[in-house]
Amino acid sequence: MTDPQLRRVDVLGVGVSTVNQATALAEVTRWVDHGERHYVCVTGVHGVMESQRDPELLAIHNASGLTTPDGMPMVWAGHKAGADWMDRVYGPDLMLNVLARAAERGWTSFLYGGKDGVPELLAEKLAERIPGVKFAGMYSPPFRPLTEEEDDAIVKRINDSGAQLVWVGLSTPKQERWMAAHRDRLNAPAMFGVGAAFDFHAGLVPQAPPWMQRNGLEWLFRLTKEPKRLWRRYFQNNPAYLREIRKRPPFLRD
């Protein structure tokens, strides 16, 4: 029987896991301990609304090991559906919590994504922050689709590294597609699509103050920092989400 705290709340068809940081960490630990292979989608309004336009992306979210509530609107949707134990599982915080567990257990990580030099800087910053954390490798892919030969080479590189955890920083929906396509090709028990966490933890982009995060206003903070890149995402997705969620209220799946 499914653990009630690992059920999914249906948010416009996307099954968002009814987890908090503790239960998400426990589930990832179980995957590594048992040698299972799963990926984690870290999802907010952007991922849910992209999934409305893309049936393949919707299926990828629903086939994940966990689809965590990255933004407060997902938490509020879960609470409305009756999952009052649910809390925000913000990608950057999940990354820190899992890496702290990795340092305790001796697990190693592979960093895949970011601009040139970002994975190396990220590894350096995280090593300063989390004593004992280990990185088995890192790679910054080009901003184009990899050739079949290049893709085979990176799969071999990650598998040869022996990493138990693969952190993917490609942004939504590219990172979700990459994880789904590679789940059965990589030996690592856990992949995480954490997007902006690479730039946040590398110190390249500031994070919203905690009070803005708690009140669902992180989007506004990020918009002020990157208006050209993010304005379309927020001004299209946020009103559309509010309109659709009123028509199709969230509910707990059996």
C-alpha positions, 0 to 999 in steps of 0.5 A: 500500500502506498505511504499516504505521505507519498500520494499525489495531488492532481493539479491540472493533471500533474500528479504533485507528490504530497511530500515535505523535505523530510519525506522526500529525503527519506524516499530518495534515501530508499532509492539509493539503499535499494538501487532503484532508478528514479528521477525527481521533477521539481515543479511549480506553476511553470511546470504545470502550465507547460504540461497543459500544452505538452502531453509528453511533458505531462506524462514525464511529470506523472512517471517521476519517482517524485514530483515535488511542490517547488512553489507555494501554489503547489502546497496550497493546492495540496492543502486544499485537496486535504494533504495538510502534511504537505510542505514546500520542497524547493529545489535548491533546499532539496539539493542541500538536504540530499547532499548533506545526506550524501556526505554522511553516507559517502554517496557521490554526485555528478553535475550536468548542466549550467554554462561553461565553468558553472558546474566547477564553481558550483562544486567548489561552493558546495564543498565549502558549504557541506563538509565531506560532499563528493563530486564524481564528475561534471559536464556543461553541455552545449546549447544545442541537441547532443549528437547520438555519439556525444550522448552515448559518451556522456552516458558512459562518463556518468556511469563510469563515474559511479555517481549515485546522484545526478543533478541536472540544471537545464531548466524546465522542460529541457531537464525533465525531458533529459531525465526521462530519456536517460533514466533507463540508461544511467545506473544512478539511483536518483536524478534531480532536475533542479534548474536555477539551483545551479546558479543560486548555489554557485552564487551567480543569481540571488535567491528571493528573501525567505518571506517572499518564498513563504508567501508565494512571491518568489516569481516577483523577485526573480522577475525583477532580476531577469525581466527579459527572460522571465516576463513572458513565463510569469505573465502568461502562466500565472493568470492562466493557472489561477483561471484553470485551477478555479475550473478544475480544483485539485484533488488527492489521487487514489 
